[in-house]
């Protein structure tokens, strides 16, 4: 008889996939069993929090604050209780699934109708112009975003990327020392251009956001191609020593790999589209954190440089009028903040795109992440091998 692990070990392995941000590696990954239970805390949070719209618009003073406090307390209590519940990875029946989805779908209609009955008015998200459609769009957007983030473990991936931010910062500083000098030869001349200061003094933050969105779009397109190439280079070495090492520190550490794999190795397991996208997101989140680190460093550099070298008189001469001052940072011209933001966004794009083609960067930045990907694939292969042996034994028992 083939070796089979206990159901407890398999469930713990599935939770390990969830904690590492690769939940799509769970066999038979489905919306009802694996996604909806983990979506439930967020959906409950939004559902209960939406009761805040039921507060009378005319309620003020201590009564209004008490009502709002009660709603917030109920929201946090419901969120915490359901989070504890879903840690057990419950399996919802068809009836429970329909009840959950129907309750959530009814809220965009129930909340405004209840508010209308209580206060003779409706205040939908987005203002009265959207009417009841504002509630429907709000709840639908939350559901869609929660579904995608939960399906691909985006929250866990971001937490892991942030925990590695110190490592990324060290690599970023090393690479910044190499990438910044040629970039500063161009940007420094632009930074001290009077026409640019005039444009930034008149440019609104919304227009600047569109410019930054263009930089982000270029970065995403370039990164998507490069990261897909990196995923394609991942080698699945599923020999006995590699599998044993990969399973250390996981719920499969106690599994006797030599009994599970009598031939000494496993064949590489082909990934479906959802699993490939999950691994791609694993690489992208780490790249995103590094880009943020680089952007913050560049923003701080240009702010300090501007405060030291660009006096108020110089700024006024370049702009042709008294510079508009920031309300959040008194004494700092808005043009300086917008200049620093523009160059930080451009620098992050430049750094991200060029560094992905740098051999040293791949060795120092991608190698540790590729190791994580290879470990995930090795654990996934062992997990599937146990599942296959389990089905084989059940089939033999059934035919016997």
BELQUI-V825301 format. One record per backbone hydrogen bond with DSSP energy under -0.5 kcal/mol. NH is the residue of the N-H (numbers start at 1). CO is the residue of the C=O. If there is no record, write none. Layout:
nh = (NH	NH)
co = (CO	CO)
//
This chain:
nh = (10	11	12	13	14	15	16	17	18	19	20	21	22	25	26	29	34	35	35	36	38	39	40	43	44	45	46	47	48	49	50	51	52	53	54	55	59	63	64	65	66	67	68	69	70	71	72	73	74	75	76	77	78	79	80	81	82	83	84	85	86	87	88	89	92	92	97	98	99	100	101	102	103	104	105	106	107	107	108	109	110	111	113	114	115	116	117	118	119	120	121	127	130	131	133	134	135	136	137	138	139	140	141	142	143	144	145	146	147	148	149	150	151	152	153	154	157	158	159	160	161	162	163	164	165	168	169	170	171	172	173	174	175	176	177	178	178	179	180	183	184	185	186	186	187	188	190	191	192	193	194	197	198	199	200	201	202	203	208	209	210	211	212	213	214	215	216	217	218	219	220	221	222	223	224	225	226	227	228	229	230	231	232	233	233	234	236	237	238	240	243	244	245	246	247	248	248	250	253	255	257	259	260	261	264	266	270	276	277	278	279	280	281	282	283	284	285	286	287	288	289	290	291	292	293	294	295	296	297	298	299	300	301	302	303	304	305	306	307	308	309	310	311	315	316	317	318	319	320	321	326	332	333	334	337	338	339	340	341	342	343	344	345	346	347	348	349	350	351	352	353	354	355	356	357	358	362	363	364	365	366	367	369	370	371	372	373	374	375	376	377	378	379	380	381	382	383	384	385	386	387	388	389	390	391	392	393	394	395	396	397	398	399	400)
co = (6	7	8	9	10	11	12	13	14	15	16	18	17	22	23	26	30	30	31	31	35	35	36	39	40	41	42	43	44	45	46	48	49	50	51	52	56	60	60	61	62	63	64	65	66	67	68	69	70	71	72	73	74	75	76	77	78	79	80	81	82	83	85	86	32	90	93	94	95	96	97	98	99	100	101	102	103	104	104	106	106	107	109	110	111	112	113	114	115	116	115	124	127	127	130	131	132	132	133	134	135	136	137	138	139	140	141	142	143	144	145	146	147	148	150	149	153	154	155	156	157	158	159	160	162	164	165	166	167	168	169	170	171	172	173	174	175	175	176	179	180	181	182	183	183	184	186	187	188	190	192	193	194	195	196	197	198	199	204	205	206	207	208	209	210	211	212	213	214	215	216	217	218	219	220	221	222	223	224	225	226	227	228	229	230	231	234	235	236	264	239	240	241	242	243	244	245	247	250	252	255	256	256	257	261	238	268	272	273	274	275	276	277	278	279	280	281	282	283	284	285	286	287	288	289	290	291	292	293	294	295	296	297	298	299	300	301	302	303	304	305	306	309	311	312	313	314	315	316	316	332	329	331	324	333	334	335	336	337	338	339	340	341	342	343	344	345	346	347	348	349	350	351	352	354	355	358	359	360	361	361	362	365	366	367	368	369	370	371	372	373	374	375	376	377	378	379	380	381	382	383	384	385	386	387	388	389	390	391	392	393	394	395	396)
//
